[in-house]
Amino acid sequence: MSELRLHQVAKRYGRQPVLHGIDLHIRQGELVVFVGPSGCGKSTLLRTIAGLEQQDSGQILLGDEDISRQPPGQREMAMVFQSYALYPHMTVAENMGFALKMAGERRQAINEKVAQVAEMLQLTPLLHRKPGALSGGQRQRVAIGRAIVRKPRLFLFDEPLSNLDAKLRTHTRVQLKALHQQLAATMIYVTHDQVEAMTLADRIVVLHEGRIAQVGTPEELYHQPATTFVAGFIGTPEMNFFPLPSGQMPPPGQLLSPWLQRLDCDERAATLGIRPDAFEITGGIPTFKVDLVENLGAQYHLHGHFIHEPCLTLVVEGRHPAHIGQELALQVAPERCHWFDAAGQRLPQPSRASRQESQHGA
């Protein structure tokens, strides 16, 4: 079994706590991504799982085995680093087989395993080259291959694509996703890039200030964010937020469309969140003025404002171009609105009955 369980794992550096009672269950065969801003504790949590850092309290179980106090070499894990960590004086084949050699395996067995993994990663023509003769993407594949050859119970990736350019990063990300499906292995992947998290993960763990803010599938985090932090961190462009003084909708004429003024929101609501792709351009009375246009080909990102309202970003398809200074009428379906209380916690959606009444009266 290669499922992983963390029970109340805590870590501090001196007097500074960096992990606060982390509880997490990673199922066998899952690819789970740790994501969050710099300093949130994601790399520290990964290194603690690997045994490179020692937790101050809590328990780490791999299958039924408590590995909390085991040294890294006994945890049956393989880690792929951002810096590749290849030996420059060794060939690709020697790098990939080094751990097996140190474990005392026979040369023939090592060669067979290296050849098999090299074919899987399209590295066969490069086996006799040294790292200095490889591109960044090729070096990263060698580092991944070195991990696969060991047949670990758990793969750990610490921002492995951050040193690659944008095009190569996308290509390698697709390869890594396909590799996970092929190996059916349990993998933990750390990144600060929420696009990587959304495209790679079976489930995402969002970390914030050393705590888990939310765990869920990419779809759950995008459509049902648990907090304003998760809502703002997941999604590009990020969610638009509108403060609601005393739980009331803004005065008429300041926001969106008439039905939204009458929507029966929770009296605890302090913030309304709307994703940029939730807006629809209508033929009504214009209330939104375009200040900036980003043309991405397939879609436009429009930055602008409502009267007396904060700046706003919306996404429209490429066949609906807009220009600076243009005024637009917008509307949003009620089910695409997100409500949060004063502490930033998600509130339930208004009931279906209240939605229908609001739409009937609009």
C-alpha positions as CSV (number, residue, x, y, z in Angstrom):
1,M,0.0,0.0,0.0
2,S,1.3,3.5,-0.9
3,E,-1.5,5.6,0.6
4,L,-0.2,8.4,2.9
5,R,-1.7,9.7,6.1
6,L,-0.7,12.8,8.1
7,H,-2.0,13.2,11.6
8,Q,-1.6,16.6,13.2
9,V,1.8,17.2,11.7
10,A,3.4,20.4,13.0
11,K,6.7,22.1,12.4
12,R,8.4,25.2,13.6
13,Y,11.7,26.9,12.9
14,G,12.9,28.3,16.3
15,R,9.8,30.0,17.6
16,Q,8.2,30.5,14.2
17,P,5.5,27.9,13.4
18,V,5.4,27.0,9.7
19,L,3.0,24.0,9.8
20,H,0.0,23.9,12.0
21,G,-1.5,20.5,12.8
22,I,-1.7,19.2,9.2
23,D,-4.3,16.3,8.7
24,L,-4.3,14.8,5.2
25,H,-5.1,11.5,3.5
26,I,-3.6,10.8,0.1
27,R,-5.0,7.7,-1.5
28,Q,-3.0,5.1,-3.5
29,G,-2.5,6.1,-7.1
30,E,-3.5,9.7,-6.6
31,L,-1.6,12.7,-8.0
32,V,-2.0,15.3,-5.3
33,V,-0.7,18.9,-5.8
34,F,0.3,21.2,-2.9
35,V,-0.2,24.8,-4.0
36,G,-0.1,28.1,-2.4
37,P,1.8,31.4,-2.3
38,S,5.5,31.7,-1.3
39,G,6.0,31.0,2.4
40,C,2.7,29.0,2.9
41,G,4.6,25.9,4.0
42,K,4.1,23.6,0.9
43,S,7.8,22.8,0.4
44,T,8.4,22.4,4.1
45,L,5.5,19.9,4.2
46,L,6.9,18.0,1.2
47,R,10.4,17.8,2.8
48,T,8.8,16.7,6.1
49,I,7.1,13.8,4.3
50,A,10.4,12.9,2.7
51,G,12.2,13.0,6.0
52,L,14.5,15.9,5.0
53,E,12.9,17.9,7.7
54,Q,11.7,16.5,11.1
55,Q,8.3,17.4,12.3
56,D,8.0,18.6,15.9
57,S,4.8,16.7,16.5
58,G,2.3,14.5,14.7
59,Q,2.5,11.3,12.8
60,I,3.2,10.2,9.2
61,L,2.0,6.8,8.0
62,L,2.9,5.2,4.6
63,G,0.4,2.4,4.2
64,D,0.2,0.9,7.7
65,E,3.8,1.8,8.7
66,D,4.7,4.7,10.9
67,I,7.6,6.4,9.2
68,S,7.6,9.6,11.3
69,R,11.1,8.9,12.7
70,Q,12.6,7.0,9.8
71,P,15.6,8.6,7.9
72,P,14.9,9.6,4.3
73,G,16.7,6.6,2.8
74,Q,14.4,4.1,4.5
75,R,11.1,5.8,3.5
76,E,10.9,4.2,0.0
77,M,10.3,7.6,-1.6
78,A,11.9,9.3,-4.6
79,M,12.2,13.0,-4.9
80,V,12.6,15.2,-8.0
81,F,14.0,18.6,-7.3
82,Q,13.7,21.9,-9.1
83,S,17.5,21.9,-9.7
84,Y,17.5,18.4,-11.2
85,A,20.4,17.4,-8.9
86,L,22.2,15.3,-11.6
87,Y,25.9,14.3,-11.3
88,P,27.7,16.3,-14.0
89,H,30.5,13.7,-14.4
90,M,28.1,10.8,-15.0
91,T,26.3,9.8,-18.2
92,V,22.5,9.8,-18.3
93,A,22.5,6.0,-17.8
94,E,24.8,6.3,-14.8
95,N,22.7,9.0,-13.2
96,M,19.5,7.0,-13.7
97,G,21.1,3.8,-12.3
98,F,23.1,5.3,-9.5
99,A,20.7,4.6,-6.6
100,L,20.4,1.0,-7.8
101,K,24.2,0.7,-7.9
102,M,24.4,2.0,-4.4
103,A,21.8,-0.5,-3.3
104,G,24.1,-3.3,-4.6
105,E,22.0,-4.4,-7.6
106,R,23.8,-6.4,-10.4
107,R,24.9,-4.4,-13.4
108,Q,22.8,-6.4,-15.8
109,A,19.6,-5.7,-13.8
110,I,20.5,-2.0,-13.5
111,N,21.0,-1.8,-17.3
112,E,17.7,-3.5,-18.0
113,K,15.7,-1.2,-15.7
114,V,17.4,1.9,-17.0
115,A,16.8,0.9,-20.6
116,Q,13.1,0.2,-19.9
117,V,12.6,3.6,-18.2
118,A,14.7,5.4,-20.8
119,E,12.4,4.1,-23.5
120,M,9.3,5.2,-21.6
121,L,10.7,8.8,-21.3
122,Q,12.2,8.9,-24.8
123,L,15.7,9.1,-23.4
124,T,17.3,6.1,-25.2
125,P,19.3,8.2,-27.7
126,L,20.7,10.3,-24.8
127,L,21.9,7.5,-22.4
128,H,25.6,8.1,-23.2
129,R,25.5,11.8,-22.9
130,K,26.4,13.9,-19.8
131,P,24.0,16.4,-18.3
132,G,26.0,19.4,-19.7
133,A,25.0,18.3,-23.2
134,L,21.3,18.2,-22.4
135,S,18.5,20.8,-22.6
136,G,16.6,21.8,-19.4
137,G,13.7,19.6,-20.4
138,Q,15.9,16.6,-21.1
139,R,17.7,17.0,-17.7
140,Q,14.3,17.1,-16.0
141,R,13.3,13.9,-17.7
142,V,16.5,12.2,-16.6
143,A,15.8,13.3,-13.0
144,I,12.3,11.8,-13.3
145,G,13.7,8.7,-14.8
146,R,16.1,8.3,-12.0
147,A,13.2,8.4,-9.6
148,I,11.1,5.9,-11.6
149,V,14.0,3.3,-11.9
150,R,13.9,3.0,-8.1
151,K,10.2,1.9,-8.1
152,P,9.4,3.9,-4.9
153,R,6.2,3.7,-3.1
154,L,5.7,7.5,-3.3
155,F,7.0,10.1,-5.8
156,L,7.7,13.6,-4.5
157,F,8.1,16.6,-6.9
158,D,9.3,19.9,-5.6
159,E,8.5,22.6,-8.2
160,P,10.3,20.5,-10.9
161,L,9.2,22.7,-13.9
162,S,9.9,26.2,-12.6
163,N,13.3,26.4,-14.3
164,L,11.9,25.7,-17.7
165,D,10.6,28.2,-20.3
166,A,6.8,28.5,-20.8
167,K,6.6,26.3,-23.9
168,L,8.8,23.5,-22.4
169,R,7.0,23.7,-19.1
170,T,3.7,23.1,-20.8
171,H,5.1,20.2,-22.8
172,T,6.7,18.6,-19.8
173,R,3.6,19.0,-17.7
174,V,1.6,17.0,-20.3
175,Q,4.2,14.3,-20.3
176,L,4.2,14.1,-16.5
177,K,0.4,13.8,-16.5
178,A,0.6,10.9,-19.0
179,L,3.4,9.3,-17.0
180,H,1.2,9.3,-13.9
181,Q,-1.6,7.6,-15.8
182,Q,0.8,5.0,-17.2
183,L,2.5,4.2,-13.8
184,A,-0.7,4.5,-11.7
185,A,1.7,5.7,-9.0
186,T,1.1,7.8,-5.9
187,M,2.6,11.3,-6.5
188,I,2.8,14.5,-4.5
189,Y,3.6,17.6,-6.5
190,V,4.5,21.1,-5.1
191,T,4.0,24.2,-7.2
192,H,3.2,27.9,-6.7
193,D,1.6,27.9,-10.2
194,Q,-2.2,27.3,-9.9
195,V,-2.4,26.5,-13.6
196,E,0.0,23.5,-13.1
197,A,-2.1,22.5,-10.1
198,M,-5.4,22.6,-12.0
199,T,-4.2,20.7,-15.0
200,L,-2.1,18.0,-13.2
201,A,-4.0,17.1,-10.0
202,D,-6.5,14.5,-9.1
203,R,-6.9,16.6,-5.9
204,I,-5.4,19.9,-4.8
205,V,-4.3,20.9,-1.3
206,V,-4.3,24.7,-1.0
207,L,-2.0,25.8,1.8
208,H,-2.2,29.2,3.4
209,E,0.1,30.4,6.3
210,G,1.0,26.8,7.3
211,R,-2.6,25.5,7.3
212,I,-4.7,23.6,4.8
213,A,-7.3,26.1,3.4
214,Q,-9.1,23.5,1.3
215,V,-8.7,20.0,-0.2
216,G,-10.6,19.1,-3.3
217,T,-10.7,18.3,-7.0
218,P,-9.8,21.1,-9.4
219,E,-13.5,21.5,-10.2
220,E,-14.5,21.7,-6.6
221,L,-11.9,24.4,-5.8
222,Y,-12.9,26.4,-8.9
223,H,-16.7,26.2,-8.5
224,Q,-17.0,25.8,-4.7
225,P,-14.1,27.6,-3.0
226,A,-14.3,27.4,0.8
227,T,-12.8,30.8,1.5
228,T,-12.1,34.1,-0.2
229,F,-8.4,33.2,-0.1
230,V,-9.0,30.0,-2.2
231,A,-11.4,31.8,-4.5
232,G,-8.9,34.5,-5.2
233,F,-5.9,32.1,-5.5
234,I,-7.5,29.5,-7.8
235,G,-8.5,30.7,-11.3
236,T,-6.9,33.0,-13.9
237,P,-7.8,35.9,-13.9
238,E,-8.7,35.8,-10.3
239,M,-12.2,36.2,-8.9
240,N,-13.8,39.6,-8.6
241,F,-14.9,40.5,-5.1
242,F,-17.5,43.1,-4.1
243,P,-17.9,44.1,-0.5
244,L,-21.5,44.1,0.8
245,P,-22.0,46.5,3.7
246,S,-24.3,45.0,6.4
247,G,-25.0,42.0,4.1
248,Q,-26.9,44.2,1.6
249,M,-26.6,44.4,-2.1
250,P,-25.1,47.7,-3.5
251,P,-27.6,50.4,-4.4
252,P,-29.4,50.1,-7.9
253,G,-27.3,51.3,-10.8
254,Q,-24.0,50.4,-9.2
255,L,-23.8,46.7,-10.1
256,L,-24.8,44.3,-12.8
257,S,-28.5,43.8,-13.4
258,P,-31.9,44.3,-11.6
259,W,-32.4,40.7,-10.5
260,L,-29.2,40.8,-8.6
261,Q,-30.4,43.7,-6.5
262,R,-33.4,41.6,-5.4
263,L,-31.4,38.3,-4.9
264,D,-32.2,36.8,-1.5
265,C,-28.6,36.6,-0.1
266,D,-27.7,35.3,3.3
267,E,-27.8,38.2,5.9
268,R,-24.3,37.1,7.0
269,A,-22.9,37.8,3.5
270,A,-20.1,40.4,3.6
271,T,-18.6,39.7,0.2
272,L,-19.9,38.7,-3.3
273,G,-17.5,36.9,-5.6
274,I,-17.9,36.5,-9.3
275,R,-15.5,34.8,-11.6
276,P,-14.4,36.7,-14.8
277,D,-15.9,34.1,-17.1
278,A,-19.3,34.2,-15.4
279,F,-20.3,37.6,-16.9
280,E,-22.5,37.7,-20.0
281,I,-22.7,40.8,-22.3
282,T,-26.4,41.7,-22.9
283,G,-28.3,44.4,-24.8
284,G,-29.4,46.2,-21.7
285,I,-28.4,49.5,-20.2
286,P,-24.6,49.8,-20.1
287,T,-23.2,50.0,-16.5
288,F,-19.6,48.8,-17.1
289,K,-16.8,50.8,-18.8
290,V,-13.8,49.1,-20.4
291,D,-10.4,50.6,-19.3
292,L,-8.0,48.0,-20.7
293,V,-8.2,45.1,-23.1
294,E,-5.9,42.1,-23.2
295,N,-6.2,40.2,-26.4
296,L,-5.2,36.5,-25.9
297,G,-6.5,35.3,-29.3
298,A,-9.2,32.8,-28.2
299,Q,-10.5,35.3,-25.6
300,Y,-10.2,38.8,-24.4
301,H,-9.6,39.9,-20.8
302,L,-11.5,43.2,-20.2
303,H,-10.5,45.3,-17.3
304,G,-12.8,48.1,-16.3
305,H,-15.2,49.4,-13.6
306,F,-18.8,49.9,-12.6
307,I,-19.9,53.3,-11.4
308,H,-18.6,53.8,-7.9
309,E,-17.3,50.2,-7.8
310,P,-13.9,48.6,-7.6
311,C,-12.0,47.6,-10.7
312,L,-13.3,44.5,-12.4
313,T,-12.0,41.8,-14.8
314,L,-14.1,39.8,-17.1
315,V,-13.4,37.2,-19.8
316,V,-15.1,37.2,-23.2
317,E,-14.6,34.9,-26.2
318,G,-12.4,36.1,-29.1
319,R,-15.4,36.6,-31.4
320,H,-16.7,39.4,-29.1
321,P,-13.9,42.0,-29.3
322,A,-14.1,45.2,-27.2
323,H,-12.2,48.5,-27.1
324,I,-11.1,50.9,-24.5
325,G,-13.8,53.3,-23.5
326,Q,-16.6,51.0,-24.6
327,E,-19.6,50.7,-22.3
328,L,-21.3,47.3,-21.8
329,A,-24.3,45.9,-20.1
330,L,-23.5,42.8,-18.1
331,Q,-25.4,40.0,-16.2
332,V,-24.5,37.0,-14.2
333,A,-26.5,33.8,-13.6
334,P,-27.4,33.6,-9.9
335,E,-25.8,30.1,-9.5
336,R,-22.5,31.6,-10.6
337,C,-22.4,34.0,-7.6
338,H,-20.3,33.2,-4.6
339,W,-21.2,34.5,-1.1
340,F,-18.7,34.8,1.8
341,D,-19.2,36.0,5.4
342,A,-17.1,38.6,7.2
343,A,-14.4,35.9,8.1
344,G,-14.1,35.0,4.4
345,Q,-15.9,31.6,4.8
346,R,-18.2,30.4,2.0
347,L,-21.9,30.7,2.6
348,P,-24.7,28.5,1.0
349,Q,-26.2,29.6,-2.3
350,P,-29.6,31.2,-2.1
351,S,-32.4,28.6,-2.3
352,R,-33.8,27.6,-5.7
353,A,-37.2,29.2,-4.8
354,S,-35.6,32.6,-4.1
355,R,-33.7,32.4,-7.3
356,Q,-36.8,31.7,-9.3
357,E,-38.7,34.5,-7.6
358,S,-35.8,36.9,-8.4
359,Q,-35.6,35.9,-12.0
360,H,-39.5,36.1,-12.3
361,G,-39.5,39.6,-11.1
362,A,-36.5,40.8,-13.2
